[in-house]
Amino acid sequence: MRFKVDNKEVDLIRGVVVCTLDTQQNPVDIRAKTLQVLTLLVENSDRVVTKQELLEQIWRDLVVQEQVLVQSIKEIRDLLGANTIKTFPKKGYRWVADIELVQKTGQPQRYLAARFLALGFLAFILLLGLSYIVFVKKNTAQLPTIAFLPVENHMPDKLHEWVPIKGMDQLTHALAKQTDLPVSNTDNVLLAIEHLQQRDIKENQSIAQFVFKLQQKLDAQLIVQTRLTGYPQDLQLHYTLHAQQGPEQGVILSQSVDDAFNQLISVLAQRFGQRERMSDQSYYSAFSNQAFAKGVNAYLQRDFDAAITLFRGALVEEPNMLAARRYLAGSLANTYQLEQAIVLLQGSLKLDDLSMGQKEHLRANLMIGYLLIHWPSGADRQQELDMAERYIANAKGLAQSSQDKLFIAYSYEELGKIKRLQGHYSEATRWLLAALEYHQSFHGQYGQTAALIELAKIAIAQQEISEAKHYFAKAKRVADESNAHPNQIWVLLAQADMHRDLGDKTRANTLAQQALDIAHLADSPHLIARVQAWFAQVPIHTVN
């Protein structure tokens, strides 16, 4: 069946979409399961097709999460338009777009000879291809077959909802395109996962047991597990390579999802596609990166003692690993070893920074300033703030020289905090408004919430409560629109602080409880700890 919808022509037999406005007529493939969903909806456009029916028809009797269906609906809308399918909450979906059937045309007799000639040529090409495959197989027989699991998305916003399946598919296609490594097809991996979930649904199996069964099912020697976390333009891609000799962990720091994925492809290509480059140096680098990755995981779980041990282990092999030094400093600060943390960061500034745009030196300056601002030591406060301002100014200069808008905004926010604490409210407001302008240029606009909270605090300090409530309302709206749980919590706790200071403890506790509910919903130990610290009325000191 072929049909047109708006400026797109869909071929349900071939499973492709062609834009009629595209002069090149380049077809876009529809993923197999998504094609089945599309076909079922189009063929039953006279009614609502329930979610249960779609899951049972397309995924048969497999036990799957509803997310697989949601992903397919999103892919159809991305391909054919947001208004082609209407969602009936808690019920199902219905195809609502008008379609124009494309009639099949007969094959004129004069084209038959050319068609047979083309088939003969195709057979010749296939013969050459088989010869090539036999030749290449000898050279790739020792390479492991690799399968990517769906990417675990821990990004706190709506912008990255595409990551789990599309990210997995992007990694699969990129590795297959850029290397000779054999890669399991995305649909095959998803189907294998569904079979295992169905069979082992009542078993409380470990990830190691699951991976072993998946390796057998796919005949894959390497399973790649990934997890994306952080914030837009400040991302972490955690990966675990599950091989027969045991798992190996690593972490990639990047400003974009595409770049993080490309870095992971490079890791796999170098590790398995260019064996002659393996050496003792590479082994130690792998060890350091694995210790660093485990340390970051411990850090995110607030197990700072374990994180300190792991980061120090990574630095034994690579003492100049600036990212590990930064996270070690954060772990020390969170265990109230503030002086050691600052000394470590100051030492990092004396080492060469080979990262693009001197990113680690920028972060070290910003982090020293942050610690001096937020963790007063009891000494001369004005002297502390003056020192913090010097480090933040250094960070601002590095960010401006590399045109790093995110860290320019961060620097402006911290300068605004310093001026607020010094009582220079007009100057603080100017810095914060400038930070807002940078944040508004990003796709993920929820970075605005920190500056808006600071503007609210300036209003509170000047006893302009209505103005503070205005800024809080704007900050909450930005956080809610992005569904960014951490930012929602920061806004609620800042509001709770205001009401507690005003003597309205009931309202303050209500807001803090809302924040705690969101933290539990996000299942984040870091966020839960932050809210619990508010209830315990202890300083909420943390380094992100």
VMD Tcl script that draws the C-alpha trace (Angstrom):
set ca {
  {0.00 0.00 0.00}
  {1.25 3.47 -0.94}
  {-0.30 6.76 0.09}
  {0.43 10.46 0.37}
  {-0.02 12.60 3.45}
  {0.76 16.29 3.02}
  {4.11 16.41 1.19}
  {5.19 12.88 2.16}
  {4.69 9.65 0.21}
  {4.63 6.46 2.30}
  {5.27 2.96 0.96}
  {4.13 0.43 3.57}
  {5.49 -2.48 1.52}
  {9.03 -1.16 1.22}
  {8.83 0.56 4.61}
  {10.06 3.96 3.42}
  {8.96 7.60 3.39}
  {9.86 10.02 0.59}
  {9.39 13.77 0.76}
  {7.81 14.88 -2.54}
  {9.47 18.29 -2.13}
  {12.90 16.66 -2.09}
  {14.35 16.89 -5.60}
  {16.64 13.94 -4.84}
  {13.69 11.79 -3.66}
  {15.84 10.22 -0.94}
  {13.82 7.53 0.91}
  {13.87 7.40 4.72}
  {13.60 3.92 6.23}
  {10.89 3.23 8.81}
  {12.00 1.02 11.70}
  {10.37 -2.43 11.50}
  {8.21 -2.22 14.64}
  {7.28 1.38 13.89}
  {6.19 0.32 10.38}
  {3.86 -2.29 11.90}
  {2.35 0.31 14.24}
  {1.83 2.71 11.33}
  {0.21 0.00 9.17}
  {-2.18 -1.06 11.90}
  {-3.26 2.52 12.62}
  {-3.78 3.42 8.94}
  {-5.74 0.23 8.23}
  {-8.01 0.96 11.23}
  {-8.32 4.73 10.83}
  {-12.07 4.52 11.46}
  {-11.57 3.81 15.16}
  {-9.32 4.19 18.18}
  {-6.77 1.38 18.36}
  {-6.09 0.60 22.00}
  {-2.61 0.42 23.44}
  {-3.26 -3.14 24.53}
  {-4.26 -4.15 20.99}
  {-1.15 -2.53 19.51}
  {1.14 -4.23 22.02}
  {-0.52 -7.61 21.53}
  {-0.63 -7.41 17.73}
  {2.89 -6.12 17.15}
  {4.85 -7.40 20.10}
  {2.75 -10.59 20.25}
  {2.75 -12.18 23.69}
  {6.02 -10.57 24.74}
  {6.21 -8.70 28.00}
  {7.32 -5.20 27.07}
  {7.15 -1.74 28.55}
  {4.66 0.71 27.08}
  {7.63 2.94 26.26}
  {8.38 0.88 23.14}
  {4.95 1.84 21.76}
  {5.36 5.48 22.78}
  {8.70 5.54 20.97}
  {7.14 4.18 17.76}
  {4.30 6.75 17.88}
  {6.90 9.51 18.33}
  {8.89 8.23 15.34}
  {5.76 8.26 13.14}
  {4.95 11.82 14.18}
  {8.53 12.89 13.55}
  {8.36 11.39 10.04}
  {4.83 12.35 8.97}
  {3.76 15.22 11.20}
  {2.56 15.76 14.75}
  {-1.11 15.94 13.73}
  {-1.28 12.59 11.92}
  {-2.07 10.61 15.09}
  {-4.36 11.64 17.92}
  {-3.68 10.36 21.43}
  {-6.62 9.24 23.55}
  {-5.21 9.33 27.12}
  {-5.28 5.98 28.95}
  {-6.89 4.39 25.91}
  {-4.96 4.40 22.65}
  {-4.28 6.12 19.34}
  {-6.14 6.91 16.14}
  {-4.87 7.87 12.68}
  {-6.65 11.17 11.84}
  {-4.75 12.61 8.85}
  {-6.29 12.58 5.37}
  {-4.44 10.29 2.96}
  {-4.37 9.99 -0.83}
  {-3.84 6.50 -2.18}
  {-1.17 6.14 -4.86}
  {-2.35 3.84 -7.65}
  {-0.01 1.17 -8.99}
  {1.01 1.63 -12.63}
  {1.49 -1.23 -15.05}
  {4.92 -2.15 -16.39}
  {5.18 -1.29 -20.13}
  {6.50 -4.13 -22.31}
  {9.42 -2.10 -23.59}
  {10.91 -1.96 -20.08}
  {11.10 -5.73 -19.62}
  {14.37 -6.18 -21.50}
  {16.01 -3.43 -19.52}
  {14.66 -4.98 -16.32}
  {16.16 -8.40 -17.16}
  {19.45 -6.70 -18.02}
  {19.39 -4.92 -14.68}
  {18.71 -8.20 -12.87}
  {21.65 -9.83 -14.64}
  {23.90 -6.96 -13.65}
  {22.63 -7.20 -10.07}
  {23.48 -10.92 -10.00}
  {27.00 -10.07 -11.16}
  {27.36 -7.47 -8.41}
  {26.09 -9.96 -5.83}
  {28.70 -12.47 -6.98}
  {31.42 -9.88 -6.55}
  {29.96 -9.00 -3.15}
  {30.07 -12.62 -1.99}
  {33.70 -12.84 -3.05}
  {34.45 -9.69 -1.08}
  {32.60 -11.01 2.00}
  {34.62 -14.22 1.93}
  {37.81 -12.16 1.72}
  {36.81 -9.74 4.47}
  {35.53 -12.50 6.75}
  {39.04 -13.90 7.02}
  {40.23 -10.54 8.30}
  {37.31 -9.87 10.66}
  {36.72 -13.34 12.07}
  {38.52 -12.38 15.28}
  {36.55 -9.17 15.79}
  {33.78 -9.35 18.42}
  {30.15 -8.91 17.47}
  {28.88 -5.86 19.37}
  {25.35 -5.12 20.57}
  {24.17 -1.84 22.11}
  {21.52 -1.82 24.82}
  {18.98 1.05 24.86}
  {20.61 4.15 26.32}
  {19.51 4.82 29.90}
  {18.34 8.42 29.92}
  {18.99 10.25 33.19}
  {18.74 13.72 31.67}
  {16.27 15.82 33.71}
  {14.25 17.26 30.82}
  {11.89 16.57 27.91}
  {14.53 17.39 25.30}
  {16.21 14.02 25.62}
  {13.18 11.69 25.59}
  {14.40 10.40 22.20}
  {17.66 9.09 23.64}
  {16.84 5.47 24.72}
  {15.91 3.87 21.37}
  {17.09 6.44 18.84}
  {20.38 6.83 20.70}
  {20.87 3.06 20.64}
  {20.08 3.03 16.91}
  {22.42 5.97 16.26}
  {25.30 4.17 17.99}
  {24.56 0.96 16.10}
  {24.56 2.62 12.67}
  {27.60 4.79 13.42}
  {29.74 1.85 14.55}
  {28.69 -0.23 11.53}
  {29.40 2.66 9.16}
  {32.71 3.82 10.60}
  {34.35 0.47 11.39}
  {34.55 -3.13 10.20}
  {33.23 -4.35 13.54}
  {30.14 -6.60 13.24}
  {27.16 -4.98 14.99}
  {23.81 -6.50 15.99}
  {20.77 -4.85 14.40}
  {18.70 -2.63 16.71}
  {15.46 -4.52 16.11}
  {17.18 -7.86 16.78}
  {18.55 -6.59 20.08}
  {15.16 -5.21 21.17}
  {13.46 -8.47 20.22}
  {16.05 -10.49 22.16}
  {15.54 -8.27 25.21}
  {11.78 -8.76 24.98}
  {12.15 -12.55 24.78}
  {14.42 -12.58 27.83}
  {12.04 -10.31 29.75}
  {9.17 -12.63 28.96}
  {11.05 -15.76 29.98}
  {12.73 -14.37 33.08}
  {10.01 -12.00 34.24}
  {9.69 -13.74 37.61}
  {13.41 -14.08 38.17}
  {15.38 -11.53 40.13}
  {18.41 -11.83 37.89}
  {21.51 -9.65 38.03}
  {22.72 -7.52 35.15}
  {25.59 -10.00 34.67}
  {23.13 -12.91 34.24}
  {20.99 -10.87 31.86}
  {24.00 -9.83 29.77}
  {25.26 -13.43 29.59}
  {21.88 -14.65 28.31}
  {21.71 -11.76 25.85}
  {25.19 -12.60 24.53}
  {24.03 -16.16 23.90}
  {20.78 -15.06 22.30}
  {22.48 -12.63 19.90}
  {25.75 -14.53 19.51}
  {27.44 -11.26 20.51}
  {30.73 -11.20 22.36}
  {30.42 -7.60 23.59}
  {27.33 -5.89 25.05}
  {27.59 -2.10 25.42}
  {25.53 -0.56 28.22}
  {25.29 3.26 28.31}
  {23.77 5.90 30.58}
  {23.40 9.59 29.74}
  {23.31 12.10 32.58}
  {24.23 15.70 33.36}
  {22.79 18.84 31.81}
  {22.66 20.19 28.23}
  {26.16 21.16 27.08}
  {27.62 19.54 30.20}
  {26.96 15.83 29.67}
  {28.34 12.55 30.96}
  {28.01 9.34 28.95}
  {28.76 6.41 31.24}
  {29.48 3.13 29.46}
  {30.10 -0.45 30.49}
  {31.64 -2.91 28.04}
  {30.37 -6.36 29.01}
  {32.91 -8.79 27.52}
  {33.63 -12.44 28.24}
  {36.62 -11.52 30.39}
  {34.46 -9.23 32.54}
  {32.97 -5.71 32.47}
  {34.98 -2.56 31.86}
  {33.63 0.88 32.71}
  {34.36 4.31 31.34}
  {32.86 7.78 31.19}
  {32.88 10.42 28.47}
  {32.48 14.13 29.19}
  {30.99 16.17 26.38}
  {28.92 19.21 25.42}
  {26.53 17.36 23.09}
  {24.90 13.95 22.75}
  {26.21 13.48 19.21}
  {29.77 14.23 20.27}
  {29.51 11.86 23.25}
  {28.26 9.07 20.95}
  {31.08 9.77 18.47}
  {33.65 9.57 21.26}
  {32.26 6.20 22.32}
  {32.49 4.95 18.72}
  {36.14 6.06 18.70}
  {36.78 4.18 21.95}
  {35.33 0.97 20.49}
  {37.11 1.41 17.16}
  {40.48 1.92 18.82}
  {39.92 -0.83 21.34}
  {38.78 -3.55 18.95}
  {39.24 -2.32 15.40}
  {42.94 -1.40 15.59}
  {44.53 -4.10 17.72}
  {48.08 -3.18 16.70}
  {47.72 0.07 18.67}
  {47.13 -1.71 21.98}
  {50.02 -1.29 24.40}
  {50.84 -1.14 28.10}
  {50.07 2.58 27.98}
  {46.59 1.86 26.65}
  {46.04 -0.71 29.37}
  {46.81 1.79 32.12}
  {44.62 4.44 30.46}
  {41.76 1.95 30.41}
  {42.31 1.18 34.07}
  {42.33 4.88 34.99}
  {39.19 5.58 33.01}
  {37.44 2.60 34.61}
  {38.39 3.77 38.11}
  {37.27 7.28 37.17}
  {33.91 6.00 35.85}
  {33.27 3.98 39.01}
  {34.23 7.01 41.07}
  {31.72 9.20 39.24}
  {29.01 6.59 39.88}
  {29.87 6.53 43.58}
  {29.89 10.34 43.61}
  {26.41 10.53 42.08}
  {25.18 8.07 44.72}
  {26.75 10.32 47.40}
  {29.13 7.57 48.50}
  {31.92 10.10 48.77}
  {34.35 7.91 50.73}
  {34.28 5.26 48.00}
  {34.55 7.98 45.36}
  {37.67 9.42 47.00}
  {39.35 6.00 46.96}
  {38.48 5.41 43.31}
  {39.55 8.86 42.09}
  {42.85 8.54 43.94}
  {43.29 5.12 42.31}
  {42.77 6.66 38.87}
  {45.30 9.40 39.65}
  {47.97 6.87 40.64}
  {48.25 5.83 36.98}
  {47.44 9.23 35.48}
  {48.24 11.97 38.02}
  {47.45 14.69 35.47}
  {43.87 13.48 34.78}
  {42.25 16.84 35.50}
  {38.66 15.57 35.43}
  {39.50 13.00 38.13}
  {41.20 15.71 40.20}
  {38.07 17.90 39.91}
  {35.72 15.11 41.04}
  {38.12 14.21 43.85}
  {38.00 17.84 44.99}
  {34.20 17.69 44.91}
  {34.22 14.52 47.00}
  {36.61 16.07 49.53}
  {34.43 19.18 49.78}
  {31.32 17.08 50.37}
  {33.10 15.36 53.26}
  {33.98 18.81 54.71}
  {37.66 18.65 53.69}
  {37.34 22.06 52.09}
  {40.97 23.19 52.40}
  {42.25 20.01 50.74}
  {39.72 20.42 47.94}
  {40.83 23.98 47.17}
  {44.53 23.07 47.31}
  {43.91 20.19 44.87}
  {42.08 22.49 42.44}
  {44.79 25.13 42.72}
  {47.30 22.41 41.84}
  {45.24 21.51 38.77}
  {45.62 25.08 37.52}
  {49.40 24.54 37.41}
  {49.09 21.49 35.15}
  {48.69 21.57 31.37}
  {45.06 21.52 30.26}
  {44.82 19.70 26.94}
  {41.02 19.75 26.83}
  {39.36 21.90 24.19}
  {39.21 25.53 25.26}
  {41.02 24.79 28.54}
  {37.74 23.43 29.89}
  {39.19 21.85 33.03}
  {41.07 25.02 34.03}
  {37.80 26.90 33.54}
  {35.97 24.40 35.76}
  {38.69 24.49 38.43}
  {38.52 28.29 38.68}
  {34.73 28.20 38.81}
  {34.71 25.45 41.44}
  {37.18 27.24 43.74}
  {35.03 30.36 43.51}
  {31.87 28.32 44.16}
  {33.38 26.75 47.30}
  {34.48 30.10 48.67}
  {31.02 31.58 48.03}
  {28.88 28.75 49.37}
  {31.09 27.21 52.08}
  {32.18 30.06 54.36}
  {35.02 28.97 56.61}
  {34.44 31.52 59.38}
  {37.41 33.70 58.45}
  {37.17 37.23 57.04}
  {34.05 36.89 54.87}
  {34.85 39.91 52.72}
  {38.30 38.50 52.00}
  {36.74 35.17 51.03}
  {34.33 36.85 48.63}
  {37.10 38.96 47.09}
  {39.17 35.82 46.48}
  {36.11 34.03 45.05}
  {35.54 36.96 42.68}
  {39.11 36.67 41.34}
  {38.69 32.97 40.54}
  {35.25 33.48 38.99}
  {36.67 36.32 36.88}
  {39.39 33.92 35.65}
  {36.71 31.38 34.74}
  {34.73 34.08 32.93}
  {37.79 35.07 30.90}
  {38.46 31.47 29.83}
  {34.80 30.93 28.94}
  {34.70 34.11 26.87}
  {37.92 33.25 25.04}
  {36.44 29.90 23.97}
  {32.93 31.34 23.43}
  {31.50 28.77 25.87}
  {28.08 30.33 26.46}
  {27.05 27.88 29.18}
  {30.06 28.64 31.37}
  {29.85 32.35 30.61}
  {26.33 32.15 32.06}
  {27.56 30.14 35.07}
  {30.30 32.71 35.71}
  {27.82 35.58 35.52}
  {25.52 33.80 38.00}
  {28.33 33.35 40.54}
  {29.42 36.98 40.14}
  {25.80 37.95 40.75}
  {25.76 35.90 43.97}
  {28.95 37.58 45.18}
  {27.52 41.04 44.60}
  {24.27 40.05 46.34}
  {26.19 38.82 49.38}
  {28.18 42.07 49.38}
  {24.95 44.08 49.29}
  {25.59 45.51 45.81}
  {22.13 44.68 44.50}
  {22.12 46.78 41.32}
  {25.39 45.27 40.14}
  {24.20 41.78 41.11}
  {21.03 42.27 39.07}
  {23.03 43.29 35.98}
  {25.16 40.14 36.14}
  {22.12 37.91 36.59}
  {20.14 39.48 33.75}
  {23.17 38.98 31.50}
  {23.30 35.31 32.58}
  {19.61 34.97 31.68}
  {20.28 36.23 28.16}
  {22.87 33.46 27.61}
  {20.62 30.76 29.05}
  {17.73 31.86 26.83}
  {19.87 31.12 23.76}
  {20.00 27.40 24.62}
  {17.51 24.72 23.62}
  {17.34 23.60 27.24}
  {16.15 26.84 28.83}
  {15.72 25.49 32.34}
  {19.23 26.78 33.14}
  {17.43 30.10 33.66}
  {16.02 28.93 36.98}
  {19.25 29.51 38.95}
  {19.48 33.15 37.82}
  {15.77 33.72 38.45}
  {16.12 32.29 41.99}
  {19.02 34.66 42.63}
  {16.95 37.60 41.38}
  {14.21 36.54 43.80}
  {16.74 36.49 46.66}
  {17.80 40.04 45.77}
  {14.16 41.09 45.93}
  {13.77 39.39 49.33}
  {16.88 41.17 50.65}
  {15.25 44.47 49.64}
  {11.93 43.36 51.22}
  {10.17 43.35 47.84}
  {8.25 40.13 48.45}
  {5.81 40.51 45.58}
  {8.73 40.94 43.17}
  {10.38 37.83 44.66}
  {7.18 35.83 44.13}
  {7.11 37.02 40.51}
  {10.64 35.68 39.92}
  {9.83 32.42 41.70}
  {6.71 31.93 39.56}
  {8.74 32.49 36.39}
  {11.47 30.09 37.56}
  {8.90 27.42 38.38}
  {7.20 27.82 35.00}
  {10.52 27.34 33.17}
  {11.38 24.26 35.26}
  {7.91 22.75 34.87}
  {7.84 23.27 31.10}
  {11.08 21.32 30.80}
  {10.02 18.79 33.46}
  {13.47 19.30 35.00}
  {13.21 17.69 38.44}
  {16.37 19.23 40.02}
  {15.33 22.72 38.96}
  {11.79 22.22 40.24}
  {13.30 21.26 43.60}
  {15.68 24.27 43.74}
  {12.74 26.63 43.14}
  {10.56 24.98 45.80}
  {13.33 24.99 48.42}
  {14.16 28.65 47.73}
  {10.47 29.49 48.16}
  {10.38 27.41 51.34}
  {13.37 29.40 52.68}
  {11.54 32.65 52.01}
  {8.36 31.54 53.80}
  {10.33 30.12 56.74}
  {12.17 33.43 57.12}
  {8.82 35.25 56.97}
  {7.53 33.04 59.82}
  {5.07 31.03 57.70}
  {6.38 27.58 58.66}
  {3.27 25.74 57.44}
  {3.64 27.07 53.90}
  {7.40 26.47 54.03}
  {6.96 22.82 55.05}
  {4.31 22.29 52.36}
  {6.68 23.54 49.65}
  {9.58 21.46 50.98}
  {7.36 18.35 51.05}
  {6.50 18.96 47.39}
  {10.23 19.10 46.70}
  {10.77 15.82 48.58}
  {8.00 14.13 46.58}
  {9.71 15.19 43.33}
  {13.08 13.93 44.60}
  {11.58 10.51 45.37}
  {9.87 10.50 41.97}
  {13.26 11.15 40.34}
  {14.73 8.36 42.52}
  {17.85 10.50 43.08}
  {19.84 10.07 46.32}
  {21.47 13.44 45.68}
  {18.14 15.28 45.41}
  {16.59 13.42 48.35}
  {19.59 14.34 50.52}
  {19.28 18.00 49.53}
  {15.64 18.19 50.61}
  {16.20 16.19 53.80}
  {18.95 18.64 54.73}
  {16.40 21.45 54.49}
  {14.06 19.69 56.93}
  {16.97 18.98 59.30}
  {17.94 22.67 59.08}
  {21.56 21.85 58.35}
  {23.61 23.63 55.67}
  {22.86 22.28 52.20}
  {26.47 22.05 51.09}
  {27.06 20.09 47.94}
  {29.21 20.30 44.83}
  {27.60 19.13 41.61}
}
mol new
graphics top color blue
foreach p $ca { graphics top sphere $p radius 0.5 }
foreach p [lrange $ca 0 end-1] q [lrange $ca 1 end] { graphics top cylinder $p $q radius 0.2 }
display resetview
